[in-house]
Amino acid sequence: MSTWKPLVIGDLTAPKPVIQGGMGVGISLSSLAGAVAAEGGVGIISTAQIGFREPDFKKNPLEANLRAIGKEFQKAREIAPKGIIGFNIMVATKGYALYVKEAVKAGADIIISGAGLPITLPELVQGAKTKIAPIVSSAKSAMVILKMWDRKYQVVPDLVVIEGPLAGGHLGFSVEQLEEIGASSENREETYRQADYDEEVRSILKIVKEYAEKYGKKIPVVTAGGIYNHEDVLHQMELGVDGVQVATRFVTTEECDAPEAYKQAYIHARQEDIVITKSPVGMPGRAIKNPFLNLVSKEKQPIEHCYQCLEKCDHKTIPYCITRALVNAAEGDTDRALVFCGSNAYRAEKIETVADVLNDLLGDAH
């Protein structure tokens, strides 16, 4: 049995140094986040169109989403009364500040924020106990955020998440960079230069350490993207990080909020089915090839309704509505959906429990 140092984020301690990554729409809600937190990890609820099940979602998406933030947090807290539960809030979200404030009001232990630079995050949580963690993909983005938070707010992050190019969903890399990695090719291991990205991680660790020393505090760093088993976790820990963030591996758990059809899409996927696609908002993303992706690559889909989801979205020019595509996925209509995934989704073979996954990741399987 392996022994791990707990993940300490200020006055919060997770016995297991694993953060479950936020997955929207409707994939990581209260059930998954609560289960991970109850097992000693950090459970993260995604706020991306979190209110899609609310009766007034179509009419009042913002109000429905803000209402659902409190509801989902409460349900997760009932599952894990003493666990660490937080939210993943994308900077690209329309009304970003309102989501952050609502998460703080709900009692979030931590807010993890990416899909853009969370420049204003410190002022939005001022006076609250909620910890804040930016997601960075490069030393450059880490430097920009740390420098700006230091200069403007005289604060540093409570945690930094480094998300690599093998992650799922929207990614902080160009399409060219991701294609270079060979996301859908069989020789992915040859084309993805792990050693190069490890260097980037070390550079980010160095920058974080400088700011940690300046403020006389420890800033834990976790890595994310392509972490699937114990060997992957060991590799990351050897780089000097304090923990890992894992998302894809938790999709095929009993406790995951995703519908059965979504989980089965992962189980049935082959390596060549995992592709890089350009999302309507211009960001590249990683998803499972299906009839929907084939259709949108050929023709523009009519936009029947705008769900006010992302700041930089022009419904007159986009090829399809991303909210509709992701809600279809969350409702199990996977042939008419965008099924986001990480690079290792094809490795899923069965439905497990959250406890099984954590044990496997940390080498505690009996």
HELIX and SHEET records of a PDB file:
HELIX    1   1 SER A   30  ALA A   38  1                                   9    
HELIX    2   2 PRO A   61  ILE A   79  1                                  19    
HELIX    3   3 TYR A   96  ALA A  106  1                                  11    
HELIX    4   4 LEU A  121  LEU A  124  1                                   4    
HELIX    5   5 ALA A  139  TYR A  153  1                                  15    
HELIX    6   6 VAL A  175  ILE A  181  1                                   7    
HELIX    7   7 ARG A  188  THR A  191  1                                   4    
HELIX    8   8 GLN A  194  TYR A  215  1                                  22    
HELIX    9   9 HIS A  230  GLU A  238  1                                   9    
HELIX   10  10 THR A  248  VAL A  251  1                                   4    
HELIX   11  11 GLU A  260  HIS A  268  1                                   9    
HELIX   12  12 GLN A  271  ASP A  273  5                                   3    
HELIX   13  13 PRO A  291  LYS A  298  1                                   8    
HELIX   14  14 ILE A  322  ALA A  330  1                                   9    
HELIX   15  15 THR A  334  ARG A  336  5                                   3    
HELIX   16  16 ALA A  345  ARG A  347  5                                   3    
HELIX   17  17 VAL A  354  LEU A  361  1                                   8    
SHEET    1   A 2 LEU A   7  ILE A   9  0                                        
SHEET    2   A 2 LEU A  12  ALA A  14 -1                                        
SHEET    1   B 8 VAL A  18  GLN A  20  0                                        
SHEET    2   B 8 GLY A 243  VAL A 246  1                                        
SHEET    3   B 8 VAL A 221  ALA A 224  1                                        
SHEET    4   B 8 VAL A 160  GLU A 163  1                                        
SHEET    5   B 8 LYS A 131  VAL A 136  1                                        
SHEET    6   B 8 ILE A 110  SER A 113  1                                        
SHEET    7   B 8 ILE A  84  ASN A  88  1                                        
SHEET    8   B 8 VAL A  42  SER A  46  1                                        
SHEET    1   C 3 GLY A 169  HIS A 170  0                                        
SHEET    2   C 3 PRO A 284  ILE A 288 -1                                        
SHEET    3   C 3 ILE A 274  LYS A 278 -1                                        
END                                                                             
